């Protein structure tokens, strides 16, 4: 799919002709709704926010999308153009939003090993990565936001661990030093390859 490891061979593999997004009744297994045909090339991460908007990453297109009832509302990244700046991704793996929808977090995972934060309109805010003295992220694959603790945690897939960064308050200059700092690393011999993580505030 990626002859050079980065760029998707869209001429060889092409767009997926079938519907790729399905809403399924969890009790009966019946398909309630489906859409997305002739739209995506290699969809990867999927997230539903508090307003039932659907967010997706496409690792082939190097992009992140926001949809509502099948209508595209927002696009992050440039189609089939990989990069590591504030407006490009390289095979992004996951996307989540804050509870109020004010911020978007993207795991820019397969190439760039970073988390990128945007405001609700898609404007770049900052990025999170490991400091030079620490072992770098190796495919950040899944994200959770723990707003009560001001943390953003990521499944560091190939390192077999979970890394949590201080998300802080972007408008609080007194907390500027702590923002983006590593606050916790969960590393255990039983955690080999960590594909996904979840946080339950009730437990």
N, C-alpha and C positions, 0 to 999 in steps of 0.2 A: 504493500500500500504506500509506503514511503521509501522510494528507491535510495534517496540520499539520507534517510533518517529524519528528515524535517518536512519536506514538501510532499504533499499528497498527490499521487498520480491520478488526477481527475479524468484524464482522457482515457485511461485504461479501465478504471473502476466505475466512474460516472456517478451521477446522482442516484439516490435510492428511489425507485419508482413507486414503491408501496408506501402506505401510511405508516409513519414511524411512531406517532404519539397516540397511545390508546388509553382511554379511561375505562376501567373494568370494575364491575360490581364485585366486591370482595367476597360476597356470600354465594353468589350464583356463578361467577365467572363470566357473566354476560358482558359483551362489549357495549358500553353506553355511548361512546363517542370515539371517533378516530380521525386523524388529519395528519398533514405533514408529508404527503407524497410529493415527489419531485422537488424537495426542498433541502434535504440534508444529505451529507456525504458520509460522515462518520460521527453521528451523535453519541455523546458519552455521558456527561453529567446532566441530571434533571432535578429541579427543585420547584416546589409550589409554595409561594409566599402567602402571607396572611390574607391577601385580597384575592387569592386563587389565580394569580398570574403564574404562568408556567415559564420557568427559566431553563435554558439548555446551553450546553457547550457542544461545539462540533470540533473535534480534534483535527479533522481533515481540513476544515475551512479556517482554523485558527481564530474562531469567533465565539462570542457569547450572545444569546438572544433572549429577549423577553417577549412573551406572547400573552394575549388575552383572547380567549375564544377563537383561537386560530389566527388572530391578527397580530402581526409583528408590531410591537410598540417601541422597541429599543434594540440597537445592535452595537456591540462593543468589538473592536478589532477590525482589521481590514481583510476582506475575503481572499483567502489563499496566500496571504502575505505574512510570513512568520517574522517575529521581532521580539526585542526585549525592552522596548521603551515604554512610555506611559500610554501609548495608543495601539500597541500590538501585543499579541500573545504568541506562544509557540506550543500548540497542542494543549489547550486548557482542559483540565480534567473535571472541575466542579465549580459550582456557583451557589451562593446563598445570599440572603439579604438580612438586614437588621429587622427586628420585629415591626418597627414603624415604617419600614421601607426607605428610610433616609439614606442608607448606605448599601452598597453592593460589594461582595467579596468574591474574588475569582482565584481559584487554585490554578496557577499557570505552571502546570506540572511536569510534562514530559521533557521539556527542554530547559526551561528557565528556573525551575526549583524556587518559586517565590509565590507569595500571596499578594494580590493587588486589590487595593480598596478604591472605590469610586463613590461619588455622591449619586443621588437618585436619578440625575440627568445624564450620568455617564462621564462626569468630569473626574479626572484622576485626583486622588487624595494622597495616597502614599502606598508603599509596598513593604512587605515583611519578608525578611530572609535571615538566615543564621549569621551571626557575627563571624569574622574570620577565624577567631580562636576556636570556634566550635565546628563539629562535623556538619557540613552543609546538608540541606534537605535533599532527599533523593526520591523524586517523584511525589510531591505533595498531592494526595489523591482524593481527599475528602475533607470538608471543613464543617465545623460547628461553631456557632457564636454563643458565648455564655455572657449575656449582657449584664446580669447581676454582679458578675465578677470582673467586668471589662476585659474579657478574654476572647481571643480567637484561637481555636485549636485546630490542628491539622493532622491527618493521618500521613505520617512520613513513611510512605509505603515500603520502599526498598531498605530503609534503615530499621524497619520493624519497631517503630516507636510513635508516640504522640507528642507533638510539640505545641505548647501554648504560648502565645504572644500577648503582651499588654496592648489592648486596643485603645484604652484611654479616652480622653475627650479631646477632639481635634482643636477645640476652641480654648482649651485650658493651657495657657502658656506655662503655668507653674508645674505642669505634669509632662512637659515636653521631653525631658530626659527619659522618662519611663515608657513613653509611647513607642511601641514596636520592640521593646526589650523582651527577651525570652524569660517567661515567668515560671514555666514548669516543663520538664521533660519526663514523660512516662515511658520507661524502658524496662522490659522484662524478658527473660529467656523464652517464655512461652509465646511472646509476641514476635512472630517471625516476619511475615509479610502483612502489613496492615492496609487493607483496601478501603475500609469505611469506618467511620466513628459516628456515635450518636450521643446526645446529652439529654437526660430526663431530669428536669428541675424538681420533679415530685419525689425523687429518690435520693 
